[in-house]
Amino acid sequence: MRVATANAYDSTIELLAKRQADLATQQERLSTGKRVLKPSDDPVAATLAESAANRLSRVQADLRALEASRTSLQQAESGLAESGDLLQRVRELLVTAGNGSFGPSEREDIARQLEGLREQLIGVANLRDSAGRTLFGGLGGAQVPFVDTYGPPAAGVVFAGQRGQAAAGNTSLPQALDGDAIWMRIPRGNGSFTVALDPANSGSIRTDVGQVTDPGQLTGADYEISFAEVAGEMRFTVVNQTSGTPVLTGVPYEAGRTVEFDGISLRMDGDPADGDRVELRPATGPTDIFRVVQDAVDALRYQGDNRGAHQQQELERVMTELDAGLDRVLLARGRAGEWLNRADSLDSLLQGRADDHEIEKSRLEDLDMVKGISDFQNKQVALEAALKSYAQVQRLSLFQYVG
């Protein structure tokens, strides 16, 4: 069979071009470090690598969201710590206000300090994170969740956010806390009932906040304790105002004595006057920490009759409600701390997943550099040999011997 010279040249040049292309491709793989540069290089590996890349992208998105939540929770925890410090300062001022030697000017000075602390509490409740989101707005709502209103019918602080707390997910945490549950749900009185003095009292009768001794006997009714002097002896009567029936009648009064009725225990002190009254009302709904501080201010500025007994009665109730509010703040801070600990665990978990997906993606599409360099050198030697042999074959022509 006769092979034409031109055909031999064309075939050889085509093979040389292919070897050069293979060498260039191998050089590109070495420079990029990738074995699979396009799907046609390895369809199965390219498909699996794309799937691993998608999973890696989702994990990285979860990590970014987790970091945003962690930042918000850290700022919220810091705000709760500041709130706790402010409430502790309020408590210290209330203890100081109980000093019997204080006059109107000293009490007014404490009242002004309490007003300043109340304003600071509102500022803490309206804190925002670095992204401008409210930290204690619950599930959303107004940009300013806690609004201080003046005058009827909604005097005091109202919650303009949306109550509720976003649930933590497997890879996510809430970015805002429910401020309504933290500051706006403080139990009134002792949580079951409240005790108040009749403003018309002329004696120095006062009580503690009371307690429940037997929840099963509670009636949820209104009660009134009235005092009357009988034959030179002070006696008191307890009447169920809801049913109109007496519970205790003509009991001799003794300062510091604890009276019990219908599952309620109450200690009474001071010297009552004839006609003085003490009112017990069921705690029908919660109060808020801002109202509690304002009640303390109002008690310190009370100018009615029997001011000392009234102030002591009100301040003792305020202290009880303040302690309950402080407990809720500490509980919320503990929850934020738990979430921050969980954020650390989730971060480690997601980082591990990201590393696994990165390793899988690398295994599928990255180049073994040792093998890649060896292949490159082999292709380079093969191309050099082909070029040399082509140069020698090129001189083997019949025309060189004719003439």
C-alpha positions, 0 to 999 in steps of 0.5 A: 500500500502506498501512503502519500507524503502529504497524508503522512504529514497531515496525520503527524501534525494532527497527532502533534497538535493533540499532544500539545493540547493534552499538554496545555490541558495538563498545564491548566490543571496544574495551575488551577489545582483542579482535575475536573475543569468542566463536566466533560472531564468526569461527568460523575465527579462533576455532578457529585462535586456540584452537589457537595458545593450546594450543600456547602453553600447552605451550611455557610449560609447557616453559619452566617445566620448563626453568627448574626443571631449570636451577635444579637443574643450577645447584645441582648444578654448585655442589655439584660445585664444592664437591666438587672443592675438598674433594678438592683439600684432601684432596690437599694434606693427603696431600702434607703427610702425606708429610713424613718428619719428621711424628710420630704426633701430626701424622699423627693431626691430618691423619687427623682433618682427612681424616675431617672432609672425608669427612663434608663430601663425604657432605653434598655428595653428599646435597644437595637442590634448592629443591624437595626433590629429591636432586641426585645420586640418579640416577633416584630411590630413597631420599631420602638416596642416600649412606648411611654404614654402620658394621661388616660386611658393608657398612662404608663409604658405599653408594649407596641411589639408583637408578643411571642418568642421565635423558636430555636431551630436545629441550625438557627437561634432567635435574633430577638427576645420577647420583651413583653414576657420579660418586663410586662408580665410581673405578678401583682402583689404576692401573685395571688392577691394585693393588700391596700390601706384605705386612704381615709385611715387615721391610724398607723395600721399596716400589713405585709404583702401576705401569702397563700397557705392553702391554695385549695381554700382560696375563693378569689373574693374581695375581702375587707378588714375593718377595725373598731374599738369595743369597750376600750379594746381594738377589735377587727372583723374580716368580711367577704365583700363578694358574698357579703358574709363575715369570715372573722368577727370581733377578733382582738387586735394584737400588733405583729399578729398573723391572721389566717382565713380562707387559705390566706395568711396576713401579718398586721402591725401598727396602731389602727384607729377606729374605722380603719380598713384594709382591703384585699383584692385578687391579683386579676392581671400582671403589672409591668416593671415600669409601673412598679418603679412609678408606683414607688415614685408615687408612694414617696410623693404621697401627701395624703393623711397617714403618710408614713403607714401608706408609704411603708405599705406601698413600698413593701408591695413594690419591693415584692413586685420588684423582686419578681421582676428582677427574677424574670430578668435574670431568667431571661438572661439565663435563657440568653446565656443558654442560647449563646452556649448552644450557638457555640455548639451549633457553630462547631457542628456546622463548621464540621459539616462545612469541612466535610463538604469541602473535603468531599468536593476537593476529593472529587475535583481536585488534582493530585499534584504529585500525579499531575506533575508526573503526567505533565512531565510524561506528556512533555517528554512524549511531545518532545520525542514526537517533535524530534521524530517528526523532524527526522521523518520530514527529511525522508523524501524521495525528492531528496534522492532524485537529481 
